[in-house]
Amino acid sequence: MYAFGALLMRMNYISRWGLMRNARIESLSEHVVVTATIANILGHIAVEIFGVEVDPNRITCRALYHDAGEILNGDLPTPVKYRNDVIREAYMKLEKESEERIVASLPDELKVIMRSNIMGEGLSEREEKIVKAADRFSALIKCIEEEQSGNTEFITAKNSTLEKIKTDSLPETEYFLDYFIPAYTLTLDELLCLE
């Protein structure tokens, strides 16, 4: 018997944004799906619009497992995780150990191929940046949704996340920011009029 699939489903029980008042709680599994979807879109934008040699499928797979370590550790809020180098390095070590445990929960025949997705190995620097950008876009979208719900608690997080996206920009992230993000402020009726 292998625990891998059941461990991944534990993402449903892990809440994000634990230090902030939320209009709607976001689970880790929800965040992962949004991140993987955006990563896929960014990968295809990079290839099809900007001619960059990246693999959208590899990017998407990495995004799907990018927070796998949190299954065993929970979601440590960003202000705590990055408070200082000692905490950041200790948490990164803990996260890697958790990822190793998750890899170990697979059949031997799958460990090698799945390890690269779970541990983030084998990606080019550009592919890694795209996954990180997708993770940040997921956070930005959560902030936009909270603000749209009247929750001002996320305004500072929105601004700092947007600044990080712009600071580490790539042509595909700028494109996504200009042509996709504005739609996240629209109502369903307004979105349907865009077709």
LINGILIN-V671816 format. One record per backbone hydrogen bond with DSSP energy under -0.5 kcal/mol. NH is the residue of the N-H (numbers start at 1). CO is the residue of the C=O. If there is no record, write none. Layout:
# LINGILIN-V671816
{{NH | CO} {NH | CO}}
This chain:
# LINGILIN-V671816
{{4 | 105} {7 | 3} {8 | 4} {9 | 5} {10 | 6} {10 | 7} {11 | 8} {12 | 9} {13 | 10} {14 | 11} {15 | 13} {16 | 26} {20 | 17} {28 | 11} {28 | 14} {29 | 11} {31 | 27} {32 | 28} {33 | 29} {34 | 30} {35 | 31} {36 | 32} {37 | 33} {38 | 34} {39 | 35} {40 | 36} {41 | 37} {42 | 38} {43 | 39} {44 | 40} {45 | 41} {46 | 42} {47 | 43} {48 | 44} {49 | 45} {50 | 45} {51 | 47} {52 | 46} {54 | 52} {56 | 54} {59 | 55} {60 | 56} {61 | 57} {62 | 58} {63 | 59} {64 | 60} {65 | 61} {65 | 62} {66 | 62} {66 | 63} {68 | 65} {70 | 67} {71 | 68} {72 | 69} {73 | 69} {74 | 70} {76 | 74} {77 | 75} {80 | 77} {81 | 77} {82 | 78} {83 | 80} {88 | 84} {89 | 85} {90 | 86} {91 | 87} {92 | 88} {93 | 89} {94 | 90} {95 | 91} {96 | 92} {97 | 93} {98 | 94} {99 | 95} {100 | 96} {101 | 97} {102 | 98} {103 | 99} {104 | 100} {105 | 101} {105 | 102} {106 | 103} {110 | 107} {111 | 107} {112 | 108} {114 | 110} {115 | 111} {116 | 112} {117 | 113} {118 | 114} {119 | 115} {120 | 116} {121 | 116} {128 | 124} {129 | 125} {130 | 126} {131 | 127} {132 | 128} {133 | 129} {134 | 130} {135 | 131} {136 | 132} {137 | 133} {138 | 134} {139 | 135} {140 | 136} {141 | 137} {142 | 138} {143 | 139} {144 | 140} {145 | 141} {146 | 142} {147 | 143} {148 | 144} {149 | 145} {150 | 147} {151 | 146} {152 | 150} {154 | 151} {155 | 152} {158 | 154} {159 | 155} {160 | 156} {161 | 157} {162 | 158} {163 | 159} {164 | 160} {165 | 161} {166 | 162} {167 | 163} {168 | 164} {169 | 166} {174 | 170} {175 | 171} {176 | 172} {177 | 173} {178 | 174} {179 | 175} {180 | 176} {181 | 176} {183 | 180} {184 | 181} {185 | 182} {186 | 183} {191 | 187} {192 | 188} {193 | 189} {194 | 190} {194 | 191} {195 | 192}}
